[in-house]
Amino acid sequence: MKIGELARLTGASTRALRYYEDEQLVVPRRRPNGYREYDDYLVDRVIQIRGLLDTGLPTRIIRQILPCLDKPRTIHFTDATPEMLATLEHERDRMDERIEFLSRNRAAITEYLDEVRALA
């Protein structure tokens, strides 16, 4: 597929997709005319990258852990450094905090909606 279609399917801008390519997070094939050709599996990959970026992970860490997130999972830790592992642990803990925060807010909104509906 072309870059525009991948952008449409993932919600990523074409500029973001080119950035992911520059950061070696996605690797499109090139047609003889130089146009990028994206494989179907990259739809899930881009969605996954966007989710990881939304959590605050830097692209250098995402690049290292992406192979671990593939199906079937392939664990590559030949270049795992203590700094990288500490960063991942920190980011995981930060995600847990955010999940707890979002869960509390969701519960509060649900309670509010229930109260408003009960009065209506």
Steps between C-alpha positions, in 0.01 A plus 500: 500500500605860455589735785165682480304181551717397796445846647124467455488151654712592803412862564867594468601787277720433198760719669490273807536192280808649335638575847438138607694395191785738585508352851498146352172413669338405169676392184299534181605341177585729210348468156722547196367857475613568860152505652457338839299178513372403845414141587167428670665393827626857543147617584520322836864602540423870454204482740729333752770764451248779549378339820852466634581860411180609676625334819815711482749242381779647289549366148843357591335270755208420270747397229661255742180343631295481179634154405383375841147615424465313172292186468647251535707675761871502441706621794816685401707616794849498359513878535299541822689727735436558869388853403247363251360253752474772764326726249252227413430429867446870564269533197306190603451641849395834353246320278362320807454837672328642195271196471401543866437873445290433190306226676415733790388772259295253298328379816426859604349581160292182508374589848414851385311367195309255719399781737389730217302223333335409829376858535372523142 
